[in-house]
Amino acid sequence: MLKKTDKNAMLGYIAAIAAIAIIVFLIYFVLANYLTTSFSTFKGNFDSAPRVAIALTYTNVTQLPYLTDCLTETSYMIASHGRKATTMDVFVLNATTCTYSITGIGGQANITTTSASKCLAVARSEPSIFLNYSSTNSTIITPYHMYVYGNAAYMEACGVASEFS
């Protein structure tokens, strides 16, 4: 027969284990919903935002033609389906610098260069598409950001643009 103090200790352990299980479940549920989501959720958030961004990231200039063609095609598709070009920020980033138009892509060209971290901070603060040159082709979608990684052929095909048609 268990003493009253043993019963209380056992109940305490059971309660602690149950609380840990609930916390782990909630963390998993919350993270699963915020780390990845469906394209339709992302697109809904993207379409309803007052400003959006497309960020192109490269490590050497030989990657730029594939990425800029996909960037151009994607921004055109987005603009042709109702998004005003002046509400789209477009950033071209390498490891240290970022080139962009202060007025968005629809205004008079007012190109400037700043640090990559400043552009990334803006891009992360609004729904964004990140086009990244990579040897591995993949896409990660969160409620407010879509990260597209691809090699030359993948970026040349630019499947992301057709998702906005």
C-alpha positions in Angstrom: 0.0 0.0 0.0 1.3 3.4 -1.0 1.7 6.2 1.6 0.0 9.5 1.0 3.3 11.2 0.2 4.1 8.4 -2.4 0.7 8.9 -4.0 1.2 12.7 -4.2 4.6 12.2 -5.8 3.3 9.7 -8.3 0.4 12.1 -9.2 3.0 14.9 -9.6 5.1 12.8 -12.0 2.0 11.8 -14.0 0.9 15.4 -14.2 4.4 16.5 -15.3 4.6 13.9 -18.0 1.1 14.8 -19.3 2.1 18.5 -19.3 5.3 17.8 -21.2 3.3 15.7 -23.7 0.8 18.5 -24.3 3.5 21.1 -24.6 5.4 19.0 -27.2 2.2 18.4 -29.2 1.4 22.1 -29.2 4.9 23.1 -30.2 4.8 20.6 -33.0 1.3 21.8 -34.1 2.2 25.5 -34.0 5.6 25.0 -35.7 4.2 22.8 -38.4 1.6 25.5 -39.3 4.2 28.3 -39.3 7.1 26.6 -40.9 5.4 25.1 -43.9 2.0 25.5 -45.4 0.1 25.1 -48.7 0.8 27.3 -51.7 -2.8 28.6 -51.6 -2.3 29.9 -48.1 0.9 31.7 -49.1 -0.8 33.0 -52.3 -3.8 34.4 -50.3 -1.5 36.2 -47.9 0.7 37.4 -50.8 -2.3 38.7 -52.9 -3.9 40.5 -50.0 -0.8 42.3 -48.7 -0.3 46.0 -49.4 3.4 45.4 -50.4 5.3 42.2 -51.4 8.8 41.4 -52.3 10.8 39.2 -54.7 14.4 38.6 -53.7 16.9 37.1 -56.0 20.1 35.7 -54.3 23.2 34.7 -56.2 26.8 33.8 -55.3 28.5 34.5 -58.6 27.6 36.4 -61.8 27.3 33.2 -64.0 24.1 32.4 -62.0 22.4 35.8 -62.7 21.0 35.2 -66.2 18.9 32.2 -65.0 17.7 34.0 -61.9 17.0 37.3 -63.5 15.0 35.7 -66.3 12.9 33.8 -63.7 12.6 37.0 -61.6 11.3 38.9 -64.7 8.9 36.2 -65.6 7.5 35.9 -62.1 7.1 39.6 -61.5 5.4 39.9 -64.9 2.9 37.2 -64.1 2.2 38.7 -60.7 1.6 42.1 -62.1 -0.5 40.8 -65.0 -2.9 39.3 -62.5 -3.8 42.4 -60.6 -0.7 43.4 -58.5 0.4 46.9 -59.1 4.0 46.9 -59.9 4.7 49.9 -57.6 3.7 47.6 -54.7 6.4 45.1 -55.5 9.9 45.4 -54.1 12.5 43.6 -56.1 15.9 42.9 -54.5 19.0 41.5 -56.2 21.3 40.2 -53.5 24.7 38.7 -53.2 26.6 37.9 -50.0 27.2 41.6 -49.0 25.2 44.0 -51.2 21.7 44.5 -52.5 20.5 46.4 -55.5 16.9 47.6 -55.8 14.6 50.4 -57.0 13.5 52.7 -54.3 10.1 53.2 -56.1 9.4 49.5 -56.6 9.5 48.0 -60.1 6.6 50.1 -61.5 8.0 53.5 -60.9 10.7 55.6 -62.5 13.9 53.6 -62.2 15.7 54.9 -59.1 18.3 52.1 -58.6 20.3 52.1 -55.4 22.7 49.8 -53.6 22.7 49.0 -49.9 23.7 46.2 -47.6 22.1 42.7 -48.1 20.9 42.7 -44.5 18.8 45.8 -45.0 17.0 44.4 -48.1 16.5 41.0 -46.4 14.9 42.8 -43.4 12.4 44.5 -45.7 11.8 41.3 -47.7 11.2 39.3 -44.5 8.7 41.9 -43.2 6.3 41.4 -46.1 5.1 38.4 -48.1 8.0 37.4 -50.3 9.3 35.1 -52.9 13.0 34.2 -52.5 14.7 32.9 -55.7 18.0 31.2 -54.8 20.5 29.6 -57.0 21.3 26.1 -55.7 22.6 22.7 -56.9 19.5 21.2 -55.3 16.0 22.0 -56.6 13.4 22.5 -53.9 10.7 24.8 -52.6 9.7 25.7 -49.1 6.5 27.5 -48.5 5.5 29.2 -45.3 2.4 31.4 -44.7 4.3 34.6 -45.8 7.4 33.4 -47.6 8.2 31.1 -50.5 11.8 30.0 -50.9 12.7 28.5 -54.3 16.0 26.8 -54.7 17.2 25.7 -58.1 20.0 25.1 -60.6 20.2 26.6 -64.0 17.7 24.3 -65.7 15.2 24.7 -62.8 15.4 28.4 -62.8 15.3 28.6 -66.6 12.0 26.6 -66.5 10.8 29.0 -63.8 7.9 27.0 -62.5 7.1 29.5 -59.8 5.9 32.0 -62.4 3.2 29.7 -63.7 1.9 29.3 -60.2 0.8 33.0 -60.3 -1.0 32.7 -63.7 
